[in-house]
Every structure is written in structure tokens, then in C-alpha cells.
Amino acid sequence: MPSNRWWPIRHVRLFVSQDNNVIQVDSLIHAAWVVPVEPRQVVLPEHSIAIDQGRIVAVLPSSEAKSRYQAQQQMDLPQHAICPGLVNLHAHSAMSLLRGLADDLTLQTWLQQHIWPAEAKHVRDEFVEDGALLAIVEMLRGGTTYVNDMYFYPEATARALLTAGMRGTIGAAILEFPTAYASNAGEYIHKALAARDNYRHEPLLQFALAPHAPYTVSDSTFEQIVTLAEQLQMPVHMHIHETAQEVNDSQQQYGMRPLARLKRLGLLTPDFVGIHAVHLDQSEIELLAQHACHIAHNPSSNMKLASGIAPVTAMLATGVNIGIGTDSAASNNRLDMFTEIRSTALLAKVQSAQADAVPAWQALEMATLGGAKALGQAHLFGSLLPGKQADLIAVSLDQAETSPCYDPLSHLVYCVERQQVSDVWIGGRHIMAQRQLNSINAEQIVAKANWWRDKIRNQG
Ligand SMILES: [Zn+2]
């Protein structure tokens, strides 16, 4: 599992004062509701979260918390629900600078005639850092605390995440054809490993191998990736079965569908995170379950590019773990996990003709614990259990649009807008307070994004 590059779980520091049994912690957050995701379907009214040294110490009734714990910082959130930070299981963060550049096109036309030419001309280290920072502003303000990214110049994405204090798995893209970043698959792999070596001790980051897709990577490169992933315990993050054309082309070129080819090459393991998985038959769903693979579901991107609807209900019924992603701001066009959560629940009902398909609790679980599991890190975050990292968000529910509130779990999935995320903590650090980002300057980042727009528009 890839988790060995995170700091190990330490015993939480607990100071008990001598005169009474009050325990000293760093912070206490009192909320109207806590939605811990684990145990399932639970909503805890009038509960508090005690945090010390970046970890959750306890989740308990507020009345008890106030007598049992003493905190350096206390926060009352009487109209808010607290839930785990959202895990965006698939993004190309830097592509936020290409948001709205080309829309309403099929995947292949969009990629080949618009995105790849723009990337060839503009994507360099500075572009990736500025684009990633823009994406991070959007993701943090929308309650995302972890991103599983795939792109070029992984060091630039790493710098952006570290500046912001956000977590991420950085998938260094690998493909056969040349870009400004690398000239062949061997160079992409070499640079991916160098980036991992440079940042491997950063507790906020882990690295993945990210072969772009079966149609852009050769058998011999996949064989190298399988060996490296096993030796270095790195996750493999790649697009699979996104379009019907991709599946048909593979049958013509290799005499088999892409997943059959990946199985033959040894890629299907518990460290495999497949993105999209729209065009699957039942035997392929069973194959994914047998090999304990994970899937990132990207409903908005699949709808916008007319790729189809992933068979989420069938995958869940067969035991495939599914997380939720946004894909890039070039194909979505928003990195808004709350939209994706709602779309996941609604599309599953449309596709299966079952109103009880993907109920609210399950959609939220996919966007938190499902993503953490896919990245081999469910023991560290994805739910609000004592001992896990304090990665959590507060969502204000007192606006007219979310009133009245009978069930905050229902509201989190079907009702809230991302602007209702008021506060974000990552590893106990208060990254966003009352919608103000503490680690990065959103205005400067937006100004730089506009500078890039002018440059890209002028230069084509
Ligand atoms: Zn993608």
C-alpha cells in the first residue's frame, strides 16, 4: 500500500491537569451537527470535535466536550454541519487556466484540436504552478481538502499544494508522444520518479504513476509501470473506458478491450485507480471487483463530453470501491465536488430507474471515504474517527436555500451550494476561516489567471 510515505500514526498528546480531569487539546469545534461518515448514516446533533497535534482526539456531545476538554482555541458553529473534507479523486488542476477555452465538442475533437495544441504552446512549469493554485483556491473554497491530480510538471503542482497547505496525490503523467515536458515515455517516467524523490518526505503529498490512458501508452511502457508501482508501492492512476470509441479502437489495434489488455499486462491491482469507467460490461465490472481496483466517477465531465453514464449502481453492487472526481476545469468546467456528489446520486437513479440507488449517505461516503480508500489512505482521513487527521469542513445551513433542515446529510448531498462551506481544516490547520483563505492570496491568483488568459488568447 502507498501509505508508508505518510507520517505514522502517533499517540495523541494528552495533558491531564492535576486538579481536575480536564484534558488539554489544541482546539475544540462545537457544531449543530457532525456527520462523521463512519459509522454509516449517522448524524450527531450538538456534537464537538476535539483536535490535538493535527489529529482528531474525540467526537462527543458538546455538553460533555466542554467539561472534559480545555482548548487553546474554541469555535462555536451553531448553524453548521461538520463533515470530512472532500476528496477529489480525479483532476488535472493546472488546466483551470484553460477553463472555457473550448466547449460543446466530443472528447477526441476537444483534445486533438483544442486542448493538446494549447498545452503544447503554453504548458510549462510556471503555467502548472499558477493553474494549480487557481484550482486550489476553487477546491478549498468548495470544501475539497485532498486532490488526486494528473498532469505534467509534478513539482509545480507539489509547490502549489504545499504553499496552500492542501493534501494531494500527484500523478505524473506518462504517455508515448512528446510534449514540452518530456520527449518519450522513458523521460516521463524518469521525471516522475525524480519528482517523487524530491518531495517524498512531505506529509501532505504522495506520488502516483499516471499513464494517461490505454490508447496513449504502449505495452512495453505499461510493463515498466507495473514493475515500478510494485517496487515503490505507488498507486497507478489512469483514464479507462471513457468513450465507446476508445473501446472499439482497442479491439481493432490489440484484438481486445482496454481492460482485458490491462489485466494481461498486470495493471489491475488494489493500487489501481481507474478514471471514468463509463463503457463496461458486467464481466469487466466483476474483473475490477476481483482485483480490488478503485474507480473515480466524474459525472459532469462524462455528461459534458457526451461520454455516457458510468454503471455506478452495478459497480457498487459488485463490490467495486468508487470515489468521485471533477476532472479538469477544461472539461467540467467547475471543480465543485458538491455538484459532483449531487450528480452522482441523481444519475445513478436515472440510469438504474431506482429512486433508492446511491442514497445521500452513500454519495457523501464516496466523495470522502471512497476517495481515501482508493488512495490507500482510509486509515488517515475520509471520516471523522479519533486518530485520523483533522481534515474537515464546516457547512453553514441557516440560509433560506437550506431551510428548514430536517436532515443535514440530505442537505449536504441534495441542497447545499459550495459557497456555504464556511471553514476548512487540514491536519488541524485552519486553512479557511469564514471563507477567507489563510495560506494563499486568492486575488493575486485570479489576477495571474487573467494574465494567462490574455497571453493564451493573443498567442492562440
Ligand atoms: Zn481526466
Residues whose N, C-alpha, C, O or C-beta is under 5 A from the ligand:
A	BS01	ZN	D327
